[in-house]
Amino acid sequence: MILMDEPVWPAHGTVWGHVVSDASLEELHAFARRAGLPARAFDHDHYDYPLARQRDLVVEGAAQVPSTELVRRLVASGLRVRPAHRTPSRAQACDHVRAAWPLPRMDWLREELIGRWGEEHRRYHDLRHLASCLLALGALGCTDRVVHLAAWFHDAVWHGDAGEDEEASAVLAEQRLAGVLPAGEVAEVARLVRLTSTHDPAPGDHRGAALVDADLATLGALPGRYHVYARDIRLEFDHLDADTFAGGRAQVLRRLLALDPLYRTPTGDQLWAQQAKANMEAELASLSG
């Protein structure tokens, strides 16, 4: 059932309320499409709606309930995403990555990379993704400076051109790290960055396994957070019509689902593999639908 509470949260010159489903995120998204709620209004387990849309949403079939009842029903459904499991804000992500910079006395390079990751055209491949990768490396127990630097550089150039972006990011790493690190480490950082175009490290490539597992960790997030990821991917390609995007996205999902195993570290496989498979199969089914 679709539920909504009274709009009382002030922002942007109006007040806002929440719309949720106590059955499934698929039901929630379908309602949002019918009601014309924008994808940007989705936030892990609900859509925000402005006061001006309150009556429209009731007409569309949403049931108005007190906020306490909405939260109770959302928690009981298992769809509630608690703050600790939500995608961080861009400001929170920026603070985290700045504190995690692995090269002391090279703040100028850190700030250049933060500027690149913060570019306006990015919706998923932004500072939040970098923060997610660094946190995932921590979950994998990886403290290798080379791998962490590869994470910093792996989407430092991003325009949505598969293969070309990874190559340009690797070249940037080679240019910026030359004379800063030993030549062997620079070459290894660049190799790892290029590896993120295939996510297919060779057996025994422990550094490569850690990096690609961290890059793909979001696939194994809770469904609500995965849906935020899927929404942001769509927003990055909003210049494509729906059919073109769906076809390309389905190819990406099938390629990832065909990787066996998807995660190359034992910890990554244990933490994320089962949920990632369920998330991607559900998204693929929604694209087909």
C-alpha positions as CSV (number, residue, x, y, z in Angstrom):
1,M,0.0,0.0,0.0
2,I,1.2,3.6,-0.8
3,L,1.3,5.8,2.3
4,M,2.0,9.5,2.8
5,D,2.4,11.7,5.8
6,E,1.6,15.4,6.3
7,P,4.2,17.7,4.7
8,V,5.8,19.6,7.6
9,W,9.5,19.7,6.8
10,P,10.5,23.1,5.5
11,A,12.9,23.5,2.6
12,H,13.2,25.5,-0.7
13,G,10.3,27.8,0.2
14,T,7.7,25.1,0.9
15,V,7.1,22.2,3.2
16,W,7.7,18.5,2.3
17,G,6.3,15.1,3.2
18,H,7.2,11.5,2.5
19,V,5.6,8.9,0.3
20,V,6.4,5.2,1.0
21,S,5.3,1.7,0.2
22,D,4.8,-0.9,2.9
23,A,5.0,-3.7,0.2
24,S,8.0,-3.1,-2.2
25,L,10.2,-0.5,-3.7
26,E,8.8,-1.6,-7.1
27,E,5.3,-0.5,-6.0
28,L,6.7,2.8,-4.8
29,H,8.6,3.5,-8.0
30,A,5.5,2.6,-10.1
31,F,3.4,5.0,-8.1
32,A,6.0,7.7,-8.4
33,R,6.0,7.3,-12.2
34,R,2.2,7.5,-12.4
35,A,2.1,10.5,-10.1
36,G,4.9,12.3,-11.9
37,L,7.3,12.4,-8.9
38,P,10.8,13.0,-10.2
39,A,13.5,10.4,-9.8
40,R,15.6,12.9,-7.8
41,A,12.9,12.9,-5.1
42,F,13.7,9.2,-4.2
43,D,15.7,8.8,-1.0
44,H,16.5,5.2,-0.2
45,D,13.1,4.2,1.1
46,H,10.8,7.1,0.3
47,Y,10.0,9.9,-2.1
48,D,9.9,13.5,-0.9
49,Y,6.9,15.5,-2.1
50,P,6.0,19.2,-1.8
51,L,2.8,20.5,-0.2
52,A,1.5,21.6,-3.6
53,R,1.3,17.9,-4.7
54,Q,-0.5,16.6,-1.6
55,R,-4.0,16.5,-3.0
56,D,-2.8,15.0,-6.3
57,L,-1.1,12.1,-4.5
58,V,-4.3,11.3,-2.6
59,V,-6.2,11.3,-5.9
60,E,-3.6,8.9,-7.3
61,G,-4.3,6.5,-4.4
62,A,-1.9,7.3,-1.6
63,A,-3.3,7.0,1.9
64,Q,-2.6,9.9,4.3
65,V,-1.4,8.6,7.7
66,P,0.4,10.2,10.7
67,S,4.1,10.2,10.4
68,T,4.5,7.8,13.3
69,E,2.2,5.3,11.5
70,L,4.1,5.8,8.2
71,V,7.5,5.0,10.0
72,R,6.0,2.0,11.8
73,R,4.6,0.5,8.6
74,L,7.9,1.2,6.8
75,V,10.0,-0.5,9.5
76,A,7.6,-3.5,9.6
77,S,7.9,-3.9,5.9
78,G,11.7,-4.4,6.1
79,L,12.2,-1.5,3.6
80,R,13.5,1.1,6.1
81,V,17.1,2.1,5.4
82,R,18.6,3.4,8.6
83,P,21.0,6.4,8.5
84,A,24.2,4.3,8.9
85,H,23.4,2.4,5.7
86,R,22.5,5.3,3.5
87,T,24.5,6.9,0.8
88,P,26.5,9.8,2.5
89,S,25.8,13.3,1.4
90,R,28.4,14.9,-0.9
91,A,29.6,17.1,2.0
92,Q,30.1,14.0,4.2
93,A,31.8,12.2,1.4
94,C,34.2,15.1,0.8
95,D,35.1,15.2,4.5
96,H,35.8,11.5,4.5
97,V,38.0,11.3,1.4
98,R,40.0,14.4,2.5
99,A,40.8,12.7,5.8
100,A,41.7,9.5,4.0
101,W,44.2,11.0,1.6
102,P,47.3,8.7,1.6
103,L,50.1,11.1,0.5
104,P,51.2,13.5,3.2
105,R,52.4,16.9,2.0
106,M,50.7,16.4,-1.4
107,D,47.6,18.3,-0.6
108,W,47.6,20.1,-3.9
109,L,47.0,16.8,-5.7
110,R,44.3,15.8,-3.2
111,E,42.5,19.0,-3.9
112,E,42.8,18.6,-7.7
113,L,41.3,15.1,-7.5
114,I,38.5,16.2,-5.1
115,G,37.7,18.9,-7.7
116,R,37.5,16.3,-10.5
117,W,35.3,14.0,-8.4
118,G,33.1,16.9,-7.6
119,E,32.3,18.0,-11.2
120,E,28.8,19.1,-11.9
121,H,28.0,16.5,-14.6
122,R,28.5,13.5,-12.2
123,R,25.6,11.9,-10.4
124,Y,26.9,8.5,-9.3
125,H,30.7,8.7,-10.2
126,D,31.2,11.5,-7.7
127,L,32.7,12.0,-4.2
128,R,30.2,9.6,-2.7
129,H,31.4,6.8,-4.9
130,L,35.0,7.5,-4.0
131,A,34.1,7.5,-0.3
132,S,32.3,4.2,-0.8
133,C,35.3,2.7,-2.5
134,L,37.6,3.8,0.3
135,L,35.3,2.5,2.9
136,A,35.0,-0.8,1.1
137,L,38.8,-1.1,1.0
138,G,38.7,-0.7,4.7
139,A,36.0,-3.5,5.0
140,L,38.3,-5.7,2.9
141,G,41.2,-5.0,5.3
142,C,43.3,-3.4,2.5
143,T,45.8,-0.7,3.7
144,D,48.0,-0.9,0.6
145,R,48.9,2.7,-0.5
146,V,49.0,1.7,-4.1
147,V,45.5,0.3,-4.1
148,H,44.1,3.4,-2.3
149,L,45.8,5.7,-4.8
150,A,44.3,3.6,-7.6
151,A,40.9,4.1,-6.0
152,W,41.5,7.9,-5.9
153,F,42.4,7.9,-9.6
154,H,40.1,5.3,-11.1
155,D,37.3,7.6,-12.1
156,A,39.2,10.9,-11.8
157,V,38.3,11.4,-15.5
158,W,34.7,10.5,-16.1
159,H,32.5,11.5,-19.1
160,G,30.6,8.2,-19.5
161,D,32.9,6.8,-22.2
162,A,33.6,3.2,-21.2
163,G,37.3,2.3,-21.7
164,E,38.3,5.8,-22.7
165,D,37.6,7.2,-19.2
166,E,39.7,4.5,-17.5
167,E,42.6,5.1,-19.9
168,A,42.5,8.8,-19.4
169,S,42.4,8.3,-15.6
170,A,45.4,6.0,-15.8
171,V,47.3,8.5,-17.9
172,L,46.5,11.2,-15.4
173,A,47.8,9.0,-12.6
174,E,51.1,8.5,-14.5
175,Q,51.4,12.2,-15.1
176,R,50.6,13.4,-11.6
177,L,52.5,10.7,-9.7
178,A,55.7,10.8,-11.8
179,G,58.5,11.9,-9.5
180,V,56.3,11.5,-6.5
181,L,56.4,7.7,-6.1
182,P,58.9,5.2,-7.3
183,A,58.4,4.4,-11.0
184,G,57.2,0.9,-10.2
185,E,54.5,2.1,-7.9
186,V,53.3,4.7,-10.5
187,A,53.0,1.9,-13.1
188,E,51.1,-0.3,-10.7
189,V,48.6,2.5,-9.9
190,A,48.0,3.0,-13.6
191,R,47.6,-0.7,-14.2
192,L,45.0,-1.0,-11.5
193,V,43.1,2.0,-12.8
194,R,43.0,0.4,-16.3
195,L,41.7,-2.8,-14.7
196,T,38.5,-1.1,-13.6
197,S,37.4,-1.1,-17.3
198,T,36.9,-4.9,-17.2
199,H,36.7,-5.7,-13.4
200,D,38.4,-9.0,-14.3
201,P,41.7,-9.3,-12.5
202,A,43.9,-12.3,-13.2
203,P,44.2,-15.1,-10.6
204,G,46.6,-14.1,-7.9
205,D,46.3,-10.4,-8.6
206,H,45.5,-9.5,-5.0
207,R,45.7,-5.7,-5.5
208,G,43.5,-5.9,-8.5
209,A,41.0,-8.1,-6.7
210,A,40.8,-5.6,-3.8
211,L,40.3,-2.6,-6.1
212,V,37.6,-4.1,-8.3
213,D,35.7,-5.5,-5.3
214,A,35.7,-2.1,-3.7
215,D,34.6,-0.5,-7.0
216,L,31.7,-3.0,-7.2
217,A,30.8,-3.0,-3.5
218,T,27.7,-0.8,-4.1
219,L,26.1,-3.6,-6.1
220,G,25.8,-5.6,-2.8
221,A,24.2,-2.8,-0.8
222,L,20.8,-2.9,0.8
223,P,18.1,-2.6,-1.9
224,G,17.2,1.0,-1.0
225,R,20.8,2.1,-1.3
226,Y,21.1,0.1,-4.5
227,H,18.1,1.9,-5.9
228,V,19.7,5.2,-5.2
229,Y,22.8,4.0,-7.1
230,A,20.6,2.8,-10.1
231,R,18.7,6.2,-10.1
232,D,22.0,8.1,-10.1
233,I,23.4,6.0,-13.0
234,R,20.2,6.8,-14.9
235,L,20.7,10.5,-14.2
236,E,24.2,10.4,-15.5
237,F,22.9,9.2,-18.8
238,D,19.7,11.4,-18.9
239,H,20.7,12.5,-22.4
240,L,19.7,9.0,-23.6
241,D,16.1,8.0,-24.3
242,A,14.6,5.3,-22.1
243,D,14.9,2.5,-24.6
244,T,18.6,3.2,-25.5
245,F,19.5,3.5,-21.8
246,A,17.6,0.3,-20.9
247,G,19.4,-1.7,-23.6
248,G,22.9,-0.4,-22.6
249,R,22.2,-0.8,-18.9
250,A,21.0,-4.4,-19.5
251,Q,24.2,-5.3,-21.3
252,V,26.2,-4.0,-18.3
253,L,24.2,-5.9,-15.8
254,R,24.4,-9.2,-17.9
255,R,28.2,-8.8,-18.1
256,L,28.5,-8.3,-14.4
257,L,26.1,-11.2,-13.6
258,A,28.3,-13.4,-15.9
259,L,31.4,-12.7,-13.9
260,D,32.0,-15.9,-11.8
261,P,32.8,-15.0,-9.2
262,L,31.8,-11.4,-9.2
263,Y,33.9,-10.6,-6.1
264,R,37.4,-11.9,-6.2
265,T,38.3,-11.6,-2.5
266,P,36.9,-14.0,0.0
267,T,35.7,-11.1,2.2
268,G,34.0,-9.3,-0.7
269,D,32.3,-12.5,-1.8
270,Q,31.0,-13.1,1.8
271,L,29.9,-9.5,2.3
272,W,28.3,-8.6,-1.0
273,A,27.9,-11.4,-3.5
274,Q,24.4,-12.7,-2.6
275,Q,22.8,-9.3,-2.3
276,A,24.5,-8.1,-5.5
277,K,23.1,-10.9,-7.5
278,A,19.6,-10.3,-6.1
279,N,19.9,-6.5,-6.8
280,M,21.1,-6.8,-10.3
281,E,18.6,-9.5,-11.3
282,A,15.8,-7.3,-9.9
283,E,17.0,-4.3,-11.9
284,L,17.4,-6.4,-15.0
285,A,13.8,-7.6,-14.7
286,S,12.6,-4.0,-14.2
287,L,14.4,-2.9,-17.4
288,S,12.9,-5.8,-19.3
289,G,9.5,-4.9,-18.0
